[in-house]
Amino acid sequence: MKVGFIGLGVMGRRLAKRLNDAGYKLKVYDVLKDAVAEFQKLGAAVGDSPGDVAADNEVVIMSLPNSQIVTNVVLGEEGILSKAKPGTIIVDLSSITPKAIRDIYKMTGPKGIEILDAPVSGGSAGAEAGTLSIMVGGKKEILSKVMPILRIIGKTIYHVGDVGAGDTMKLVNNLLLGANMVATAEALALGVKAGLSPEVMFEIITNSSGSSYALQAKYPRFIAQGNFEPGFMVDLQYKDLQLAVDTAKDMGLPLAMGNMAQQIFEMAKAEGLGQKDISSVINLYEKWSGVEVRGDLDSESKE
């Protein structure tokens, strides 16, 4: 199966590299010439445009920053739709609004071009290791055709419904991640301010009802060490919360927790933390409380 790959950023570069290493002869495209040059050295062909990539390949994978860019790459003057043949499968690994991907499918479907929205979870480390979770919306029979490709980049692959369902699942997941990260930072700062040890809190909470992925993943490797290099960036979490807010507005549903969490991440962006890991929101609470939340997980936390 011939594969094209569009978008060679932080995630896309790692995912395309895994496919290349697995023996797929890729044709790639990105507006960043340095990213393209790296894959030329690996033996990949280079497309002049998204349409040029689609003209030669049965499957076109996209990993792009936002809804507008995805729309332009598919429907623009030199976009995928301009040269894709009937039977082409577009797999969009980006995180965009469900409405955007459904609107795109309204244009591609009548021309015999199928779409799977397949946003991923697991960050750059998961992309590197091929252990991502992938949430797929689209036809089951189309998913079965590209499953061997997805198995190279993901450990768990879920079919969650029709086109748009994958992006919906991703925004629901990341709504929870964002809210949990803010709550974790707030709780840890409160505990330290009140005189508790971060190590004691971590051990007890991870074995109690207040535990979460945000605590278990972000305290030991990031907060405890004062290391806030991503990881999953504040800018991306803010964007994902915006996707949830926009989708909820379309349905007339208030998102009190989502809006509040997004405001905290907006404050983090204003403090210059946009390119840092989402765990860096602890810095806001440290500033407000006048304490620092750091720890040594090798130390004894129990009597």
C-alpha positions, 0 to 999 in steps of 0.5 A, a space after each residue: 500500500 502506497 502512503 503519503 504523509 502530510 505534516 512533519 511537526 513534533 508528532 508527524 515527524 516521529 510517526 512518519 519515521 516509524 512508517 519509513 522504518 517499517 518499510 513504507 515508501 513514503 511521499 511527504 509534504 510539509 511547508 517546513 523545508 528542513 523537515 522535508 529534507 530529513 525525510 529525503 535523506 531517509 529515501 522518501 519522495 517529496 511532494 510539491 503540494 498536498 495534491 501531488 502527494 495524493 495523486 500517487 498514494 492510496 492512503 494519505 495521512 495528515 498530522 496538522 495543527 488545527 481545523 483551518 489548516 486541515 481544511 486547506 490541505 484537503 480542500 484548497 486549490 492544490 489540496 488533496 481533493 484536487 488530485 486524489 483518485 476515487 478510493 483514496 483514504 485520508 487518515 487525519 491524525 490531527 485534533 480538530 473539531 468534529 464539525 470541521 472533519 464532517 464538513 470536509 467529508 461532505 466534499 470528499 465523500 461524493 468523489 469516492 474519497 474516504 476519511 477517517 478522523 483518527 486523533 491520537 493520545 500519548 504525546 511525543 513519547 508515545 509517537 516515538 515508541 509507537 504506543 499511542 492510543 488512536 480514536 477512529 471515526 469512519 467506516 469500519 471497512 475503511 479502518 480495516 484497510 489501514 489497520 496495518 499502518 495504524 498498528 505501527 504507530 499505535 498500541 490501542 486502536 478504537 473504532 468509536 463511530 462515524 466520521 467525527 466521532 474520533 475527534 469528539 472522543 479526543 476532545 472529551 478525553 482532553 477536556 478531562 486531562 486539562 481539568 484534572 491537570 489544573 485540579 492536581 496543581 491546585 490541590 498540591 499547592 494547597 497541601 504544601 501551603 498547609 504544611 504537607 509533604 508532596 511525597 506523602 500527598 503523592 503516595 496517598 492520593 495515588 492510592 485513594 479516590 483523588 488519583 488521576 493520570 495527571 497526578 501519576 504522570 505529571 508529578 514524578 517526571 515533571 513537577 517533583 523535578 521542576 522539569 517542565 519541558 514537554 511532554 504535552 505543551 500548554 499551547 496544545 492543551 489550550 487548543 484542545 480545550 477550545 475545541 471542546 468549548 466550541 463543540 459544546 457551544 454548537 450544542 448549547 451545552 455549558 462547560 463550566 469546568 472546561 471554561 475554567 480550566 481553559 482560563 488557567 491555561 490562558 493565564 499560563 500562556 500569558 506567563 510565557 509557559 505556552 511551550 512548556 509542559 501542561 504540568 507547568 500550571 503548578 507555577 501559577 499556583 506556586 506564585 499565588 501561594 508563595 510555596 514551591 511544590 517539589 519532591 524526592 520520590 526516593 525518600 521515605 514517605 511512610 512511617 
